[in-house]
């Protein structure tokens, strides 16, 4: 199983989070993992949370919503819209946590083909304030993200 | 006719543009001007450009696209998606100029009721880089925006 590192950068004084992660699978499979609802629910987020997908319409102009539920039954809702979805290239979407309403981010993930049928994903997330970005970093997103990518590794190995 | 100032702020070193504009009309009318396609086309942008509306589906999870056409017939396309549209309160949407593809911003306009049936709009736009923000400022957006709000003043006076 892959142990590719998940690199998270939060530049001082700017409202960004940048994530770089390589995957041992070709771009077409990674794209499927990001856009097919039945695949998304199998990797997005930490292992401890079950994803209840409301809708995940991954096309330019579409939207998405899901609830992450912990073992105690507590729900954490997230929703957004897809600005653009370009097959095997990039996905740009908005993101909002229902527990922190009115604070929205804009995230672009870009897929880059590497030698050996591997893929590099680069995510650039922009927040409406540096405080919002700092809050996201403080929420423990890095560990959830790292675990999510490990789940994606496992999923991709089965496709 | 109103001559309320349009205040545009682009903070040094941060990828934001903030716009504050008061309007001599109640929130419900200003909200209509931002969300009803037949009204949007009558004010959004400078006077010299005709707006050809492709679609303008102003609801949470909707999307929009239009082309601004100059007197010589040149077209400038814009498109985005609506993250959230809350009646008489706020609109959060993405924005992309087809002439600068792959560069997206996230814009929230908030409507605030003032005494005397007046409204203050606050727009906070976030760009994916400070360079993108600087490019938008350099494009002359401030004069187009100011003229657009003057057209909105005129439109609101007829509603």
Interface residues (C-beta under 8 A of the other chain):
Chain A: X13 X14 X15 X60 X61 X62 X63 X80 X81 X82 X83 X84 X90 X92 X94 X96 X102 X104 X105 X106 X108 X124 X126 X127 X128 X130
Chain B: X13 X14 X15 X60 X61 X62 X63 X80 X81 X82 X83 X84 X90 X92 X94 X96 X102 X104 X105 X106 X108 X124 X126 X127 X128 X130
